Amino acid sequence: DVCSSDLVEAHLRDRMPVISLDCQAHPDRADFLRYVLAQTPEAQEYGPSELVPSAERILTAFVMQKLGAAGGVILLDEVDDLFLSDSISSEHPHVLSRAFRSLAQVGTAAIVVTGERALYSLTRDPRSPHWNFCTPLVIGPLSDTAAQDLLVQPMKSMSISVDSEAIEMALERTARHPNLLQFLGDHIVEDLSPQSAKGESLELHANTIQDVVQTSAFQNRFLSTFWSQ
């Protein structure tokens, strides 16, 4: 997975303690809270009916054990599905968002979230705890160097060699937008997975980039990414 949040985390870790949580893998509130509890040593036990209403207590205990009194940063990656389900729930709506807002307001931790349309909508909804809380930062095209690093560094970590022509084509066809580079990277890894399963050496060439960018899925993603901005 080629993920810009990995680079954000690496940058922050040089400066302060960081907790990174993958929200995309846990879009259900109860599942997310169980995921947090599993990482909290000696956590209090909660019954099914107690779990969601106790969100603030669970998250506070987790953060205090991980960051201590000095605090730090909580990085929440891909929050759209989790925060959307939290906002539209008929029982305890916005309970997670209110809990994270409370942590930030009392100075326990700073909150950095990454998301797309759902997060953007919540920050513009006066009924949402995100209203006047988040400072939106719309990420547009990166510099050539940053865009190349976003694609190449994760590939290197998976032992995939990338030739210069592939890099040049990837940057051109994605217009160096991180959302499109991530989408492209996901599909490249998927396309190369049969070779990986056979134990073959993995190489990324321009023809693989060309195959992905010619798909309707990529073209629709390109259009929706720039149209939404």
C-alpha positions as CSV (number, residue, x, y, z in Angstrom):
1,D,0.0,0.0,0.0
2,V,1.5,3.3,-1.0
3,C,0.3,5.6,1.7
4,S,1.1,9.3,2.2
5,S,0.3,9.0,5.9
6,D,3.4,6.8,6.3
7,L,5.5,9.7,5.3
8,V,3.6,12.1,7.6
9,E,4.2,9.6,10.5
10,A,7.9,9.3,9.7
11,H,8.2,13.1,9.6
12,L,6.4,13.6,12.9
13,R,8.4,10.8,14.7
14,D,11.5,12.8,14.4
15,R,9.9,15.6,16.5
16,M,7.5,14.0,18.9
17,P,5.8,10.8,20.1
18,V,3.2,9.5,17.6
19,I,0.3,7.1,17.7
20,S,-0.8,5.9,14.3
21,L,-4.2,4.2,13.9
22,D,-5.5,2.6,10.6
23,C,-9.2,3.6,10.6
24,Q,-9.8,2.1,7.2
25,A,-9.3,-1.4,8.6
26,H,-11.8,-0.7,11.4
27,P,-14.7,1.3,9.9
28,D,-17.2,0.1,12.6
29,R,-17.1,2.1,15.9
30,A,-17.3,-0.9,18.2
31,D,-14.6,-2.8,16.2
32,F,-12.4,0.3,16.3
33,L,-12.7,0.6,20.0
34,R,-11.9,-3.1,20.5
35,Y,-8.8,-2.5,18.3
36,V,-7.8,0.3,20.6
37,L,-8.4,-1.8,23.7
38,A,-6.3,-4.6,22.3
39,Q,-3.3,-2.2,22.3
40,T,-4.0,-0.8,25.8
41,P,-2.1,-2.8,28.5
42,E,-4.3,-3.8,31.5
43,A,-7.3,-2.1,29.9
44,Q,-10.6,-2.2,31.7
45,E,-13.1,-4.7,30.3
46,Y,-16.3,-3.4,28.7
47,G,-19.4,-5.2,27.8
48,P,-21.0,-4.8,24.4
49,S,-23.5,-2.3,25.6
50,E,-20.8,-0.3,27.4
51,L,-18.3,-0.1,24.6
52,V,-19.4,2.8,22.4
53,P,-20.7,5.0,25.2
54,S,-17.3,4.7,26.9
55,A,-15.4,5.9,23.8
56,E,-13.8,8.9,25.5
57,R,-12.7,6.9,28.6
58,I,-11.2,4.1,26.4
59,L,-9.4,6.6,24.1
60,T,-8.1,8.6,27.0
61,A,-6.7,5.6,28.8
62,F,-5.1,4.4,25.5
63,V,-3.5,7.7,24.8
64,M,-2.2,8.3,28.3
65,Q,-0.5,4.8,28.4
66,K,1.0,5.3,24.9
67,L,2.0,9.0,25.2
68,G,2.2,9.7,28.9
69,A,1.6,13.2,30.4
70,A,3.9,14.9,27.9
71,G,1.4,14.1,25.1
72,G,2.1,13.9,21.4
73,V,0.2,13.3,18.1
74,I,-2.5,10.9,17.2
75,L,-2.5,10.2,13.5
76,L,-5.8,8.8,12.2
77,D,-5.5,7.4,8.6
78,E,-8.4,7.1,6.2
79,V,-11.2,8.2,8.6
80,D,-14.0,8.6,6.1
81,D,-16.0,5.4,6.7
82,L,-15.4,5.4,10.5
83,F,-16.3,9.1,11.1
84,L,-19.3,8.9,8.7
85,S,-20.8,5.8,10.4
86,D,-20.1,7.6,13.8
87,S,-22.0,10.7,12.6
88,I,-25.1,9.0,11.2
89,S,-25.6,6.5,14.0
90,S,-29.0,6.7,15.7
91,E,-27.4,5.8,19.1
92,H,-24.6,8.1,20.4
93,P,-24.0,10.0,17.2
94,H,-20.5,11.6,16.9
95,V,-19.3,9.9,20.1
96,L,-15.9,9.1,18.6
97,S,-15.5,12.6,17.1
98,R,-16.4,14.2,20.4
99,A,-13.9,12.0,22.2
100,F,-11.1,13.0,19.9
101,R,-12.1,16.6,20.1
102,S,-12.0,16.4,23.9
103,L,-8.5,14.9,23.9
104,A,-7.3,17.8,21.7
105,Q,-9.0,20.5,23.7
106,V,-7.6,19.4,27.1
107,G,-4.1,19.2,25.6
108,T,-3.7,15.4,25.9
109,A,-2.8,15.0,22.2
110,A,-2.9,16.8,18.9
111,I,-5.1,15.0,16.3
112,V,-4.1,14.7,12.6
113,V,-6.6,13.0,10.4
114,T,-6.5,12.0,6.7
115,G,-9.7,11.5,4.7
116,E,-11.6,12.6,1.6
117,R,-15.1,13.6,0.9
118,A,-16.8,12.5,4.1
119,L,-14.2,14.2,6.3
120,Y,-14.5,17.4,4.2
121,S,-18.3,17.4,4.5
122,L,-18.1,16.9,8.3
123,T,-15.8,19.9,8.7
124,R,-18.4,22.0,6.9
125,D,-21.4,20.8,8.9
126,P,-22.3,23.1,11.9
127,R,-23.9,20.2,13.6
128,S,-20.7,18.2,13.6
129,P,-18.0,18.2,16.3
130,H,-15.6,18.8,13.4
131,W,-17.1,22.2,12.8
132,N,-14.5,24.9,13.8
133,F,-12.3,22.1,15.2
134,C,-10.2,20.8,12.3
135,T,-8.0,23.0,10.2
136,P,-8.5,21.6,6.7
137,L,-5.4,21.2,4.5
138,V,-6.2,20.3,0.9
139,I,-3.3,18.4,-0.5
140,G,-2.7,19.1,-4.2
141,P,0.1,18.1,-6.6
142,L,3.5,17.5,-4.9
143,S,6.9,18.5,-6.1
144,D,8.7,16.1,-8.4
145,T,11.0,14.9,-5.6
146,A,8.1,14.4,-3.1
147,A,6.0,12.6,-5.6
148,Q,8.8,10.4,-6.6
149,D,9.5,9.5,-3.0
150,L,5.9,8.7,-2.4
151,L,5.9,6.1,-5.2
152,V,9.4,4.8,-5.0
153,Q,10.2,4.5,-1.3
154,P,7.3,2.1,-0.6
155,M,8.2,0.1,-3.7
156,K,11.8,-0.2,-2.4
157,S,10.5,-1.5,1.0
158,M,8.7,-4.3,-0.9
159,S,11.9,-5.0,-3.0
160,I,10.4,-3.7,-6.2
161,S,12.9,-2.0,-8.4
162,V,11.6,1.0,-10.4
163,D,13.2,2.2,-13.7
164,S,13.4,5.9,-14.5
165,E,11.0,5.7,-17.4
166,A,8.3,4.3,-15.1
167,I,8.9,7.1,-12.6
168,E,8.6,9.8,-15.3
169,M,5.4,8.3,-16.7
170,A,3.8,7.8,-13.2
171,L,4.5,11.5,-12.3
172,E,3.1,12.7,-15.6
173,R,-0.1,10.6,-15.7
174,T,-1.0,11.3,-12.0
175,A,-0.1,15.0,-12.3
176,R,1.9,14.3,-9.1
177,H,-1.3,14.2,-7.0
178,P,-0.8,12.0,-3.8
179,N,-4.3,10.5,-4.1
180,L,-3.6,9.3,-7.6
181,L,-0.1,8.1,-6.8
182,Q,-1.5,6.0,-3.9
183,F,-4.2,4.6,-6.2
184,L,-1.6,3.9,-8.9
185,G,0.7,2.2,-6.3
186,D,-2.1,0.0,-5.0
187,H,-2.9,-1.3,-8.5
188,I,0.8,-1.8,-9.4
189,V,1.3,-4.0,-6.3
190,E,-1.8,-5.9,-7.2
191,D,-0.6,-6.4,-10.8
192,L,2.9,-7.6,-9.6
193,S,1.5,-10.0,-6.9
194,P,1.5,-13.1,-9.2
195,Q,5.2,-12.6,-9.8
196,S,5.8,-12.2,-6.1
197,A,3.9,-15.4,-5.3
198,K,6.3,-17.2,-7.7
199,G,9.3,-15.8,-6.0
200,E,10.3,-13.9,-9.1
201,S,12.3,-10.6,-8.8
202,L,9.9,-7.6,-9.0
203,E,10.5,-4.8,-11.4
204,L,8.3,-1.9,-12.3
205,H,8.5,-0.7,-15.9
206,A,6.6,2.0,-17.9
207,N,4.4,-0.6,-19.6
208,T,2.8,-1.5,-16.2
209,I,2.1,2.1,-15.5
210,Q,0.6,2.4,-19.0
211,D,-1.7,-0.6,-18.4
212,V,-3.0,0.9,-15.1
213,V,-3.6,4.5,-16.3
214,Q,-5.6,3.2,-19.3
215,T,-8.2,1.5,-17.1
216,S,-11.5,3.2,-16.6
217,A,-11.0,2.9,-12.9
218,F,-7.9,5.1,-13.0
219,Q,-9.5,7.5,-15.4
220,N,-12.6,7.9,-13.3
221,R,-10.4,8.4,-10.2
222,F,-8.4,11.1,-12.0
223,L,-11.5,12.9,-13.0
224,S,-13.2,12.8,-9.6
225,T,-10.0,13.8,-7.8
226,F,-9.5,17.0,-9.7
227,W,-13.2,17.8,-10.3
228,S,-13.7,17.6,-6.5
229,Q,-11.0,20.3,-6.0
